[in-house]
Amino acid sequence: MKNFLIFLISLVGACVLVLTLSPSFAQTNVHLTMGNPSNAATFNLTNYLLVKSQYVLSYNCNKGISNWASWQLNRSWLGNAARQNNFRSDTSLPSGCNQVTDSNYSGSGFDRGHMTPSADRSNSTTNNSATFLMTNIIPQAPDSNQGVWADLEDYSRDLVQKGGKELYIMSGGYGVGGTGSKGTASTIASGKVTVPNRTWKIIVVLDRSGNASSVTNATRVIAVDIPNTQGIRNNNWKTYRVSVDSIEKKTGYNFLTNVPTKTQSVIEAKVDNQ
């Protein structure tokens, strides 16, 4: 009995150790350089950690969309690979997780909106193809996805291609209920996929290759909070700039946790004005 109890205690201890350390192990991934905003881990189906070579996601199996995506962007990720357009289910999801298909978006009035953009992964066919997994997609209003949101994506790549910057980007949605080309909806695919009310993005701009300790009080951080609705196609993305603190309050996430605390408090309170 004594040996059995020792074995049981050891087994439980090992399980606790694995569950506790999983998120921190994941933070060694380059796409989580700035931190894991929700402490996503592989034992939580509503905050499920999906680690890809091209990006990292927190996926919500109940909602059928990601909570957030996080990725590095520098010149090494950009090239001439063609857009693959091969939207497909993500077979790496665990059993019991909502498996979204391309057809779930058909006729919904919402675009298949990339979190990690296709054009941010144009250095190879394989990397571009990875952005078309449905776990990297959320329902976005066409005027946002093809307009203001796309303009910010283009601006980000210009910072890299023309300005030589290295970016660490996080994006996601919050709230329920958006307006697409066929009207307002809380879900699509008979409730299988939740439509967020807002979309957000945070971009940490570094002058050269670096890490979280490279971030200073002067580091530029762009944060936007954009309505998931029609009628904004031609709006300037800069009109939607907010502070990181504001997005934290709306989402409940804690961003830039790998940045030193004093620096974090300074840069998260600012609203970009460049």
C-alpha distance (Angstrom), angle and dihedral (degrees) to the residues before:
residue distance angle dihedral
M1 . . .
K2 3.82 . .
N3 3.81 92.0 .
F4 3.81 89.8 47.4
L5 3.82 91.6 52.6
I6 3.80 91.3 48.8
F7 3.82 89.7 50.7
L8 3.82 91.8 47.7
I9 3.80 93.1 49.3
S10 3.81 90.6 47.9
L11 3.80 91.2 49.6
V12 3.80 93.5 49.6
G13 3.78 90.6 45.9
A14 3.78 91.3 51.9
C15 3.82 91.4 50.0
V16 3.80 91.7 49.9
L17 3.80 89.6 48.8
V18 3.81 92.2 52.4
L19 3.81 93.3 46.3
T20 3.77 91.8 47.5
L21 3.78 97.4 46.9
S22 3.80 101.2 40.3
P23 3.84 95.4 89.2
S24 3.81 93.7 45.5
F25 3.81 92.2 49.0
A26 3.79 88.3 53.3
Q27 3.80 91.5 54.2
T28 3.80 89.5 72.1
N29 3.81 85.7 72.6
V30 3.82 111.3 104.9
H31 3.81 91.2 -127.3
L32 3.81 89.7 60.4
T33 3.79 93.8 50.5
M34 3.80 91.2 125.7
G35 3.81 95.0 42.8
N36 3.80 145.8 -87.3
P37 3.84 102.7 -77.8
S38 3.81 97.8 -158.9
N39 3.81 100.3 23.5
A40 3.79 87.9 -112.1
A41 3.79 113.8 -164.4
T42 3.79 139.6 172.4
F43 3.81 94.5 -106.1
N44 3.83 95.7 62.6
L45 3.81 116.8 75.4
T46 3.81 93.5 -167.0
N47 3.82 92.0 48.2
Y48 3.79 99.5 29.4
L49 3.79 117.6 170.7
L50 3.81 112.9 -132.0
V51 3.80 112.8 -175.3
K52 3.80 116.1 -165.5
S53 3.78 129.0 172.5
Q54 3.80 87.8 -117.8
Y55 3.85 101.6 42.7
V56 3.79 144.4 -20.7
L57 3.82 126.6 -115.5
S58 3.76 139.7 -168.5
Y59 3.80 102.1 -145.7
N60 3.79 127.0 -161.0
C61 3.79 107.7 -148.1
N62 3.81 91.9 -168.0
K63 3.81 95.2 52.1
G64 3.81 97.4 38.9
I65 3.81 92.3 -131.7
S66 3.77 137.3 85.6
N67 3.79 120.3 -93.9
W68 3.79 88.3 -147.2
A69 3.78 143.1 -19.9
S70 3.80 126.5 -144.8
W71 3.79 129.4 -166.9
Q72 3.78 146.1 157.5
L73 3.80 119.5 -120.3
N74 3.78 124.9 -165.7
R75 3.80 135.2 132.5
S76 3.80 92.5 -80.0
W77 3.83 89.7 69.6
L78 3.81 94.4 52.7
G79 3.79 127.3 82.7
N80 3.78 143.8 115.7
A81 3.80 103.4 -67.3
A82 3.80 112.5 138.3
R83 3.78 121.8 -112.9
Q84 3.81 104.5 -95.9
N85 3.83 100.7 -157.0
N86 3.81 90.2 -164.0
F87 3.81 98.6 142.1
R88 3.81 108.3 -174.1
S89 3.79 145.4 152.0
D90 3.79 119.4 -81.3
T91 3.80 105.6 -118.4
S92 3.81 92.0 -171.0
L93 3.81 91.6 77.2
P94 3.81 115.9 111.3
S95 3.78 125.6 -108.8
G96 3.80 111.8 -78.9
C97 3.79 93.6 30.3
N98 3.81 120.5 125.7
Q99 3.82 105.1 -101.0
V100 3.82 108.5 -151.3
T101 3.79 120.1 -159.6
D102 3.79 132.1 -159.0
S103 3.81 90.2 -111.5
N104 3.82 90.7 60.2
Y105 3.82 87.6 77.5
S106 3.82 96.1 47.4
G107 3.80 112.8 121.7
S108 3.81 92.4 -3.3
G109 3.79 97.2 119.7
F110 3.81 89.9 -124.3
D111 3.79 128.0 105.2
R112 3.78 122.5 -124.2
G113 3.78 91.7 -109.0
H114 3.79 117.6 -157.6
M115 3.76 118.8 -137.3
T116 3.81 94.2 -167.9
P117 3.83 99.3 37.5
S118 3.77 122.3 -122.8
A119 3.81 90.9 -130.4
D120 3.82 91.1 54.6
R121 3.81 87.3 66.2
S122 3.80 104.2 47.1
N123 3.80 99.3 125.3
S124 3.81 92.9 93.6
T125 3.78 141.0 9.5
T126 3.81 90.4 -119.3
N127 3.79 94.1 53.4
N128 3.78 93.0 45.4
S129 3.79 91.4 48.9
A130 3.82 91.0 53.8
T131 3.81 90.7 64.9
F132 3.83 90.2 63.6
L133 3.79 94.8 66.2
M134 3.81 107.2 118.8
T135 3.81 90.9 -125.0
N136 3.83 86.2 69.8
I137 3.82 91.7 52.8
I138 3.81 132.5 85.9
P139 3.84 130.5 178.2
Q140 3.80 105.9 -93.8
A141 3.77 129.8 -178.9
P142 3.84 107.5 -109.4
D143 3.82 92.8 -126.1
S144 3.81 90.1 56.0
N145 3.78 98.9 39.8
Q146 3.80 95.3 44.5
G147 3.80 96.0 33.5
V148 3.78 129.7 28.5
W149 3.84 95.2 9.6
A150 3.81 92.2 48.6
D151 3.80 90.7 48.5
L152 3.80 90.6 56.7
E153 3.81 90.1 48.9
D154 3.81 89.6 52.7
Y155 3.80 91.1 47.7
S156 3.82 90.3 51.9
R157 3.78 92.2 53.1
D158 3.81 90.4 47.8
L159 3.80 88.8 56.4
V160 3.79 87.3 56.7
Q161 3.79 101.7 38.1
K162 3.80 99.6 38.0
G163 3.77 101.1 22.9
G164 3.79 100.3 38.5
K165 3.81 92.2 -129.9
E166 3.79 128.2 152.0
L167 3.80 114.9 -137.7
Y168 3.78 134.3 -160.2
I169 3.79 108.2 -161.2
M170 3.80 134.6 -171.5
S171 3.79 125.8 -177.9
G172 3.78 140.9 169.5
G173 3.77 146.1 129.7
Y174 3.79 136.8 -100.6
G175 3.76 138.6 -169.2
V176 3.81 125.7 33.4
G177 3.79 129.0 -89.9
G178 3.81 129.6 44.8
T179 3.79 134.8 -178.0
G180 3.78 118.8 -119.9
S181 3.79 132.6 172.8
K182 3.82 90.2 -73.4
G183 3.78 97.5 46.6
T184 3.79 138.3 -91.5
A185 3.80 121.7 -26.5
S186 3.78 136.8 170.0
T187 3.80 93.5 -158.9
I188 3.79 140.8 6.0
A189 3.81 132.6 -152.4
S190 3.82 92.7 45.1
G191 3.79 92.4 -55.7
K192 3.79 96.3 -44.5
V193 3.82 95.9 114.4
T194 3.81 124.3 42.4
V195 3.81 118.2 -138.7
P196 3.82 111.2 -141.1
N197 3.79 120.6 -136.1
R198 3.81 94.8 -143.1
T199 3.79 137.9 20.0
W200 3.79 124.2 -147.4
K201 3.78 137.9 -170.5
I202 3.81 134.3 -171.1
I203 3.82 120.5 -164.1
V204 3.81 123.0 -171.1
V205 3.81 108.7 -160.0
L206 3.81 117.4 -153.2
D207 3.82 123.0 -174.6
R208 3.78 91.5 -139.0
S209 3.78 141.0 0.8
G210 3.79 108.7 -54.1
N211 3.77 148.4 126.6
A212 3.80 139.6 -115.9
S213 3.79 91.7 -69.5
S214 3.83 88.2 58.4
V215 3.81 89.5 66.9
T216 3.80 114.2 101.9
N217 3.80 136.2 177.6
A218 3.81 87.1 -91.5
T219 3.82 95.8 52.8
R220 3.78 112.7 121.6
V221 3.80 114.1 -119.0
I222 3.81 119.7 -176.7
A223 3.80 116.6 -160.2
V224 3.81 125.4 176.5
D225 3.80 134.7 -178.4
I226 3.82 111.4 -163.3
P227 3.83 129.1 -177.5
N228 3.79 114.7 -117.6
T229 3.78 94.2 -129.4
Q230 3.77 146.3 105.7
G231 3.81 124.4 -97.2
I232 3.81 97.2 53.9
R233 3.82 100.5 87.4
N234 3.80 95.5 115.0
N235 3.80 97.6 36.6
N236 3.79 119.1 119.0
W237 3.82 111.2 -109.1
K238 3.81 88.7 -139.5
T239 3.81 90.6 71.2
Y240 3.82 88.4 67.1
R241 3.80 96.6 55.7
V242 3.79 116.2 131.7
S243 3.80 137.2 159.3
V244 3.79 123.5 -83.1
D245 3.81 86.5 -121.5
S246 3.81 88.6 61.3
I247 3.81 92.8 53.9
E248 3.79 90.7 46.7
K249 3.81 90.0 56.1
K250 3.81 91.9 49.1
T251 3.82 96.7 45.7
G252 3.80 104.4 29.2
Y253 3.82 90.2 -128.7
N254 3.79 126.6 131.7
F255 3.79 110.3 -136.3
L256 3.81 131.6 -162.8
T257 3.80 92.5 17.1
N258 3.82 92.2 157.2
V259 3.81 90.6 59.9
P260 3.83 114.5 92.9
T261 3.81 108.9 -88.9
K262 3.81 97.3 -119.1
T263 3.80 91.9 51.1
Q264 3.79 91.0 44.5
S265 3.79 92.4 57.4
V266 3.80 91.8 51.7
I267 3.80 100.8 46.4
E268 3.81 95.5 39.5
A269 3.81 91.3 57.6
K270 3.81 94.6 54.0
V271 3.80 128.1 91.3
D272 3.81 113.0 -144.9
N273 3.82 114.4 -114.0
Q274 3.81 104.1 174.1
